[in-house]
Amino acid sequence: MKKIGATVFALMLTGAAYAESVPAKLLDQFNDTAVRTERNSVGVASENALRIQREATERANREVLERQNREAYERAQREAAERAQRDAQERIAEQQRQALEQARQRQLQAASAANQNQLNKQLASQDQMGQSGTTIAGGNSSTAFRNSDNAAAQYGGQSDDWVKKSSNSHTAPDGMRFETHWNENLQTGQREQFKTIINP
């Protein structure tokens, strides 16, 4: 037991003596190397952290840009659809307006033609009533005037004085043909019971 203790004590003395024999310069170099290693480790860690942060920032920027591009695309699509719908509605409204205007013009033309036709008939009828006319019943005609007695009883005079007359025939722009008939007293020129006979 004493022998083992002596051996350990001898080793401790040897180690101490060796430590005292190590130059201080080598210790300084060792310490510098340790510091540099630590600094390098810190630098690598910092670079890794910066790289990770930079990558995260770039990824976030890409995501923002992609979202902005997607939103811009969707907005452009939506605006294009709305614009197309407005254009279609405007075209439909314009077509309807043109159709209504054309219908109105046709109505005006039809009304104008109808008015002109009606005016033509009125003027022709007034002209026929002013004509001397042709005796078609009674008087010197070959046809007896069956209502001469009624005319004389209603308007006066002799039954032989009353005849039935007709105007000239008139054809209107719409193709309708008509003439005017009336009862006339040959002695006084009195005219009664004007009637328009269509398509005689």
LUMMARKOL-310655 format. One record per residue (C-alpha): x, y, z; residue number from 1. Coordinates in steps of 0.2 Angstrom, whole numbers. Example, Ala and Ser with C-alpha at 12.3 -4.5 7.8 and 13.67 -1.06 7.14 Angstrom:
<pts>
+-------+-------+-------+-----+
:     X :     Y :     Z : pos :
+-------+-------+-------+-----+
:    62 :   -22 :    39 :   1 :
:    68 :    -5 :    36 :   2 :
+-------+-------+-------+-----+
</pts>
This chain:
<pts>
+-------+-------+-------+-----+
:     X :     Y :     Z : pos :
+-------+-------+-------+-----+
:     0 :     0 :     0 :   1 :
:    14 :    12 :     4 :   2 :
:    22 :     7 :   -13 :   3 :
:     7 :    12 :   -23 :   4 :
:     5 :    29 :   -14 :   5 :
:    23 :    33 :   -17 :   6 :
:    21 :    29 :   -36 :   7 :
:     6 :    41 :   -37 :   8 :
:    15 :    55 :   -28 :   9 :
:    30 :    52 :   -40 :  10 :
:    18 :    54 :   -55 :  11 :
:    11 :    70 :   -48 :  12 :
:    28 :    77 :   -46 :  13 :
:    32 :    73 :   -64 :  14 :
:    17 :    81 :   -71 :  15 :
:    19 :    97 :   -61 :  16 :
:    37 :    97 :   -67 :  17 :
:    32 :    95 :   -85 :  18 :
:    18 :   109 :   -84 :  19 :
:    31 :   120 :   -77 :  20 :
:    43 :   116 :   -91 :  21 :
:    30 :   120 :  -105 :  22 :
:    34 :   137 :  -112 :  23 :
:    21 :   151 :  -110 :  24 :
:    21 :   155 :  -129 :  25 :
:    14 :   138 :  -133 :  26 :
:     0 :   141 :  -120 :  27 :
:    -4 :   158 :  -128 :  28 :
:    -4 :   149 :  -145 :  29 :
:   -16 :   136 :  -139 :  30 :
:   -27 :   149 :  -131 :  31 :
:   -27 :   159 :  -148 :  32 :
:   -32 :   144 :  -157 :  33 :
:   -46 :   140 :  -145 :  34 :
:   -52 :   158 :  -147 :  35 :
:   -52 :   158 :  -166 :  36 :
:   -60 :   141 :  -166 :  37 :
:   -74 :   148 :  -155 :  38 :
:   -75 :   164 :  -166 :  39 :
:   -76 :   153 :  -182 :  40 :
:   -90 :   143 :  -174 :  41 :
:   -99 :   159 :  -169 :  42 :
:   -96 :   166 :  -187 :  43 :
:  -103 :   150 :  -195 :  44 :
:  -118 :   150 :  -184 :  45 :
:  -121 :   168 :  -188 :  46 :
:  -119 :   165 :  -207 :  47 :
:  -131 :   150 :  -206 :  48 :
:  -143 :   161 :  -196 :  49 :
:  -142 :   175 :  -209 :  50 :
:  -144 :   163 :  -223 :  51 :
:  -159 :   155 :  -215 :  52 :
:  -166 :   173 :  -212 :  53 :
:  -162 :   178 :  -230 :  54 :
:  -170 :   163 :  -237 :  55 :
:  -185 :   165 :  -226 :  56 :
:  -186 :   183 :  -232 :  57 :
:  -184 :   179 :  -250 :  58 :
:  -198 :   165 :  -248 :  59 :
:  -209 :   177 :  -240 :  60 :
:  -206 :   190 :  -254 :  61 :
:  -210 :   177 :  -267 :  62 :
:  -226 :   172 :  -258 :  63 :
:  -231 :   190 :  -257 :  64 :
:  -227 :   193 :  -275 :  65 :
:  -236 :   177 :  -281 :  66 :
:  -251 :   182 :  -270 :  67 :
:  -250 :   200 :  -278 :  68 :
:  -249 :   193 :  -295 :  69 :
:  -263 :   181 :  -292 :  70 :
:  -274 :   194 :  -285 :  71 :
:  -269 :   206 :  -300 :  72 :
:  -274 :   192 :  -312 :  73 :
:  -290 :   188 :  -303 :  74 :
:  -294 :   207 :  -303 :  75 :
:  -290 :   208 :  -321 :  76 :
:  -301 :   193 :  -325 :  77 :
:  -315 :   200 :  -315 :  78 :
:  -314 :   218 :  -323 :  79 :
:  -313 :   210 :  -340 :  80 :
:  -329 :   200 :  -337 :  81 :
:  -338 :   215 :  -330 :  82 :
:  -332 :   225 :  -345 :  83 :
:  -338 :   212 :  -357 :  84 :
:  -355 :   211 :  -348 :  85 :
:  -357 :   230 :  -349 :  86 :
:  -352 :   230 :  -367 :  87 :
:  -365 :   216 :  -370 :  88 :
:  -378 :   226 :  -361 :  89 :
:  -374 :   242 :  -370 :  90 :
:  -375 :   233 :  -387 :  91 :
:  -392 :   225 :  -382 :  92 :
:  -398 :   242 :  -376 :  93 :
:  -392 :   250 :  -392 :  94 :
:  -400 :   236 :  -403 :  95 :
:  -417 :   238 :  -393 :  96 :
:  -416 :   257 :  -395 :  97 :
:  -413 :   255 :  -414 :  98 :
:  -427 :   243 :  -415 :  99 :
:  -439 :   255 :  -406 : 100 :
:  -433 :   269 :  -417 : 101 :
:  -436 :   259 :  -433 : 102 :
:  -453 :   253 :  -426 : 103 :
:  -458 :   271 :  -422 : 104 :
:  -452 :   277 :  -440 : 105 :
:  -463 :   263 :  -447 : 106 :
:  -477 :   268 :  -437 : 107 :
:  -475 :   286 :  -442 : 108 :
:  -474 :   281 :  -460 : 109 :
:  -489 :   270 :  -459 : 110 :
:  -498 :   284 :  -450 : 111 :
:  -493 :   296 :  -463 : 112 :
:  -498 :   285 :  -477 : 113 :
:  -515 :   281 :  -468 : 114 :
:  -517 :   300 :  -465 : 115 :
:  -514 :   304 :  -483 : 116 :
:  -525 :   290 :  -488 : 117 :
:  -539 :   296 :  -477 : 118 :
:  -536 :   314 :  -483 : 119 :
:  -537 :   308 :  -501 : 120 :
:  -554 :   300 :  -497 : 121 :
:  -561 :   315 :  -488 : 122 :
:  -556 :   327 :  -502 : 123 :
:  -563 :   315 :  -515 : 124 :
:  -579 :   313 :  -506 : 125 :
:  -581 :   332 :  -504 : 126 :
:  -578 :   333 :  -522 : 127 :
:  -591 :   320 :  -527 : 128 :
:  -604 :   329 :  -516 : 129 :
:  -601 :   345 :  -526 : 130 :
:  -603 :   336 :  -543 : 131 :
:  -618 :   339 :  -553 : 132 :
:  -619 :   320 :  -554 : 133 :
:  -628 :   307 :  -565 : 134 :
:  -646 :   302 :  -563 : 135 :
:  -647 :   283 :  -560 : 136 :
:  -665 :   282 :  -554 : 137 :
:  -681 :   293 :  -558 : 138 :
:  -682 :   307 :  -570 : 139 :
:  -676 :   303 :  -588 : 140 :
:  -667 :   287 :  -582 : 141 :
:  -673 :   270 :  -587 : 142 :
:  -674 :   265 :  -568 : 143 :
:  -689 :   270 :  -557 : 144 :
:  -684 :   279 :  -541 : 145 :
:  -694 :   269 :  -528 : 146 :
:  -691 :   281 :  -514 : 147 :
:  -697 :   297 :  -523 : 148 :
:  -714 :   297 :  -513 : 149 :
:  -704 :   296 :  -496 : 150 :
:  -692 :   309 :  -502 : 151 :
:  -707 :   321 :  -507 : 152 :
:  -716 :   317 :  -490 : 153 :
:  -700 :   320 :  -480 : 154 :
:  -693 :   335 :  -489 : 155 :
:  -707 :   342 :  -499 : 156 :
:  -711 :   345 :  -517 : 157 :
:  -718 :   332 :  -530 : 158 :
:  -712 :   314 :  -530 : 159 :
:  -708 :   316 :  -549 : 160 :
:  -696 :   330 :  -544 : 161 :
:  -685 :   318 :  -534 : 162 :
:  -672 :   308 :  -542 : 163 :
:  -657 :   298 :  -536 : 164 :
:  -640 :   303 :  -543 : 165 :
:  -622 :   296 :  -542 : 166 :
:  -605 :   305 :  -543 : 167 :
:  -590 :   299 :  -553 : 168 :
:  -581 :   284 :  -545 : 169 :
:  -564 :   287 :  -536 : 170 :
:  -550 :   275 :  -532 : 171 :
:  -540 :   279 :  -516 : 172 :
:  -521 :   276 :  -514 : 173 :
:  -525 :   260 :  -504 : 174 :
:  -535 :   253 :  -519 : 175 :
:  -553 :   256 :  -512 : 176 :
:  -565 :   262 :  -525 : 177 :
:  -580 :   272 :  -520 : 178 :
:  -593 :   284 :  -526 : 179 :
:  -607 :   295 :  -518 : 180 :
:  -626 :   293 :  -520 : 181 :
:  -639 :   306 :  -515 : 182 :
:  -657 :   311 :  -518 : 183 :
:  -660 :   327 :  -527 : 184 :
:  -675 :   338 :  -531 : 185 :
:  -673 :   343 :  -549 : 186 :
:  -684 :   359 :  -547 : 187 :
:  -676 :   366 :  -532 : 188 :
:  -658 :   358 :  -532 : 189 :
:  -661 :   352 :  -514 : 190 :
:  -650 :   337 :  -510 : 191 :
:  -652 :   325 :  -496 : 192 :
:  -647 :   308 :  -489 : 193 :
:  -629 :   307 :  -496 : 194 :
:  -621 :   290 :  -495 : 195 :
:  -604 :   283 :  -499 : 196 :
:  -605 :   267 :  -510 : 197 :
:  -589 :   257 :  -508 : 198 :
:  -583 :   246 :  -523 : 199 :
:  -599 :   249 :  -533 : 200 :
+-------+-------+-------+-----+
</pts>
